[in-house]
Amino acid sequence: MGYAKKDGSYVLEYTKGGVEKFETVGGYYSNGISLLDFMRIKIQKDTALIDFGTYP
């Protein structure tokens, strides 16, 4: 039996101060495979920075 192949995106969900819930969408995959080599997430005091890239 084969694996299910789907398309979609990555979602980062986090809670700030145990009260506010945030959701950030970034990065995509197709047929179950990421389109990029890496995703670096930096969570700062007031925002979430997402950096995508491919290895040389």
N, C-alpha and C positions, 0 to 999 in steps of 0.2 A: 504494500500500500504506500502511495506517495505522500509527500507533505503538502499541506494546503498552502497555496501560493496566493498572497494577497498584496494589495497596494495600500499604503497609508502613510501616516506621519507620526513622528515621535512627539509626545506630550510630556512636559515637565510640570508637575503639580507640587506646590509647596505652601506651607502655612507660615505666616509671619506673626510672631508674637503669640502663637497659639490661638489667634482669633481670625485674622484675615486669610482667606484662601486665594491663591493665585494660580493661574494656568498659563503656560507659555508653549506655543506650538512651534516646532522647527525641525527641519530635516525630514527627508522622505525616503521611503523604500518601495521597491517595485518587485513583484514576484517573490517577496520575502527577503530581498537582498538590498542592503543599504546602497544608496547612490554615491555616498561619500565615504572616505576612509576613516575620518574621525569627527567627533563633535566634542568641543570643550565648553563647559558651562561654568561661568563665574557668577556666583550669587553675591550681589553687593547689598548694601543697606537698603537701597530704594529701587533696585532693578535686577534683572537677570540678563547677563550677556551670553550669547551663544555664538561660538565661532566654529565654522565648518571648514573642512579642507580635505585635500588629497595628499598622500605622501608622494614625494618626488620620484 
